[in-house]
C-alpha cells in the first residue's frame, strides 16, 4: 500500500533528524569506549565532511553553486569540535561516577569504526530522505546558477541586494 504524501514527508523528516543524531551518538560511544580527544577531533572532521557533501548535493539539486572558503570550513570544524567535545566530556564525567576511566592517547580501529558508523549512518539517512522527499519537482536546470554580486543566500534562496522596483 503506497504511503500518503504526509506520511512520506514525516518519514523523510525523521530520517533527517536521525542523521543529525548520528554524530552526538558517536561522541557518547567514544566516551563509553574510553577513547581520547583525538578521536573526537576526527569525528568532528568527519561531521564537517558529511555536512559539506550534503550542502553540495542540495546545491546541485537546487541549481545553485555553493562556495566553501577556508574561514567557513575552519569555523565549522571549530564549532563541531567544541560541541562534540562538550558532549564527550559530560559523558565521560557521568561514566567516571560509576567506574574508573582511562582515556586513550591515540587513534585506533575502534575510533575508525565509530567514525565510519556515524558518517555512514548520516549519509545513508540523508540519501534515503532525499529519495523520499525530492527538493525540486520541475525539470533540472541546465547549469548551476550563482548568486549575483552583493546578494545573500538565505536558506537556499538568493536574495538580491537591490529590491525589485
Backbone torsions as a table, in degrees:
resi	resn	phi	psi	omega
1	UNK	NA	125.9	-178.1
2	UNK	-70.8	149.6	179.5
3	UNK	-80.8	154.0	174.6
4	UNK	-75.4	159.9	178.3
5	UNK	-58.5	-35.7	179.5
6	UNK	-66.9	-40.7	179.0
7	UNK	-67.9	-37.4	178.0
8	UNK	-65.5	-42.7	178.4
9	UNK	-65.4	-38.8	177.9
10	UNK	-63.3	-41.7	177.5
11	UNK	-64.6	-42.6	179.1
12	UNK	-62.8	-42.2	178.6
13	UNK	-68.0	-35.8	176.4
14	UNK	-64.6	-39.4	177.1
15	UNK	-64.8	-41.0	177.1
16	UNK	-62.5	-43.0	178.2
17	UNK	-63.4	-40.1	176.9
18	UNK	-63.6	-36.5	179.2
19	UNK	-69.1	-29.6	176.6
20	UNK	-69.3	-27.7	-178.1
21	UNK	-87.9	-6.2	-176.7
22	UNK	-63.2	-42.3	-176.6
23	UNK	-78.5	-40.4	171.9
24	UNK	-60.6	-36.4	176.0
25	UNK	-64.2	-37.0	176.3
26	UNK	-64.0	-38.9	178.9
27	UNK	-66.2	-39.9	177.7
28	UNK	-67.0	-39.9	177.7
29	UNK	-64.5	-37.1	175.4
30	UNK	-61.6	-38.4	177.9
31	UNK	-67.4	-41.4	179.3
32	UNK	-63.5	-39.2	179.8
33	UNK	-81.4	0.4	179.4
34	UNK	57.9	47.0	176.3
35	UNK	-85.5	172.6	-174.7
36	UNK	-102.4	-174.3	-177.3
37	UNK	-68.9	-25.9	176.6
38	UNK	-63.7	-35.9	178.5
39	UNK	-68.7	-34.3	176.9
40	UNK	-68.7	-38.3	176.9
41	UNK	-64.2	-41.3	178.0
42	UNK	-66.7	-36.8	176.8
43	UNK	-65.3	-39.2	177.2
44	UNK	-65.5	-38.6	177.2
45	UNK	-64.9	-39.6	177.2
46	UNK	-66.4	-37.7	177.8
47	UNK	-63.3	-41.5	177.4
48	UNK	-65.1	-41.7	180.0
49	UNK	-62.8	-42.5	178.1
50	UNK	-64.8	-40.3	178.9
51	UNK	-63.0	-44.7	178.6
52	UNK	-64.4	-40.3	178.2
53	UNK	-61.6	-46.8	-179.6
54	UNK	-66.5	-38.7	178.6
55	UNK	-62.6	-42.6	177.7
56	UNK	-66.0	-39.9	180.0
57	UNK	-64.2	-43.5	178.6
58	UNK	-67.1	-39.5	177.2
59	UNK	-61.0	-42.3	176.8
60	UNK	-62.9	-41.0	-179.6
61	UNK	-66.0	-32.9	179.1
62	UNK	-86.0	-13.4	-178.2
63	UNK	80.4	23.9	-179.6
64	UNK	-116.7	133.7	177.0
65	UNK	-83.7	122.6	-178.1
66	UNK	-108.6	107.8	-178.9
67	UNK	-78.9	155.1	174.5
68	UNK	-127.1	128.6	177.3
69	UNK	-114.1	166.8	-174.5
70	UNK	-63.9	-36.9	-179.0
71	UNK	-65.2	-43.1	179.8
72	UNK	-66.7	-40.1	179.9
73	UNK	-66.6	-42.6	179.1
74	UNK	-64.1	-43.9	178.1
75	UNK	-63.9	-43.2	178.4
76	UNK	-61.3	-40.5	178.4
77	UNK	-66.3	-42.2	-180.0
78	UNK	-63.5	-42.9	179.6
79	UNK	-65.4	-45.7	-179.9
80	UNK	-64.3	-41.4	178.6
81	UNK	-63.3	-41.4	179.4
82	UNK	-64.3	-44.7	-179.8
83	UNK	-66.2	-45.6	179.8
84	UNK	-67.4	-35.8	177.9
85	UNK	-65.8	-41.8	177.7
86	UNK	-59.9	-45.2	178.3
87	UNK	-64.9	-39.9	178.6
88	UNK	-62.7	-46.1	-178.2
89	UNK	-65.1	-42.9	177.8
90	UNK	-62.9	-42.6	179.6
91	UNK	-64.6	-43.7	178.1
92	UNK	-64.3	-38.2	178.2
93	UNK	-61.7	-44.1	178.6
94	UNK	-66.2	-42.3	179.1
95	UNK	-65.8	-32.7	-179.8
96	UNK	-67.3	-20.3	175.6
97	UNK	-68.4	-25.0	-173.0
98	UNK	-111.4	-12.7	-178.7
99	UNK	-157.9	163.1	174.1
100	UNK	-71.2	138.9	-176.0
101	UNK	-125.3	126.1	174.8
102	UNK	-128.1	117.0	-176.6
103	UNK	-85.5	148.6	178.1
104	UNK	-70.2	149.9	179.4
105	UNK	-101.3	-4.7	-177.3
106	UNK	-143.6	-177.4	177.2
107	UNK	-94.0	143.7	178.2
108	UNK	-143.3	-174.4	-177.9
109	UNK	-65.3	-32.0	176.7
110	UNK	-61.8	-35.2	178.0
111	UNK	-63.7	-45.8	-179.3
112	UNK	-64.1	-35.6	178.5
113	UNK	-66.6	-45.6	-179.9
114	UNK	-64.8	-42.1	179.3
115	UNK	-63.7	-44.9	179.8
116	UNK	-64.6	-40.3	178.3
117	UNK	-65.6	-42.8	-179.7
118	UNK	-65.9	-49.8	-178.8
119	UNK	-66.8	-44.0	179.2
120	UNK	-63.7	-41.9	177.8
121	UNK	-62.5	-41.7	178.9
122	UNK	-65.7	-43.3	-179.5
123	UNK	-65.7	-41.9	-180.0
124	UNK	-66.4	-43.4	179.3
125	UNK	-64.5	-40.5	178.4
126	UNK	-67.1	-39.4	178.9
127	UNK	-65.9	-41.8	178.4
128	UNK	-65.4	-39.5	177.3
129	UNK	-63.9	-40.4	179.4
130	UNK	-65.9	-33.8	178.6
131	UNK	-72.4	-33.7	-178.9
132	UNK	-74.9	-41.5	-176.7
133	UNK	-126.7	85.4	-178.2
134	UNK	-63.1	149.7	-176.3
135	UNK	-72.3	-41.8	-176.7
136	UNK	-120.1	154.4	179.2
137	UNK	-117.8	-9.4	-179.5
138	UNK	-90.9	-175.0	177.7
139	UNK	-67.4	151.9	-178.7
140	UNK	-68.7	140.3	177.0
141	UNK	-67.5	152.3	-176.8
142	UNK	-70.0	-39.1	176.7
143	UNK	-148.2	152.3	-177.8
144	UNK	-63.4	141.0	175.8
145	UNK	-99.9	151.0	178.6
146	UNK	-113.3	159.0	-178.1
147	UNK	-71.7	139.0	176.0
148	UNK	-63.8	157.1	179.8
149	UNK	-60.0	136.5	178.1
150	UNK	85.2	2.1	179.7
151	UNK	-99.0	169.3	-176.9
152	UNK	-124.7	140.7	174.2
153	UNK	-101.9	116.3	-178.0
154	UNK	-123.4	114.2	-178.5
155	UNK	53.2	41.5	175.9
156	UNK	82.8	-2.8	179.5
157	UNK	-104.2	131.7	179.3
158	UNK	-83.6	122.3	-179.8
159	UNK	-112.3	116.1	-178.6
160	UNK	-68.8	149.9	178.3
161	UNK	-67.3	-36.3	179.3
162	UNK	-99.9	124.9	178.2
163	UNK	-68.6	152.0	178.7
164	UNK	-66.6	149.3	-178.2
165	UNK	-99.4	NA	NA
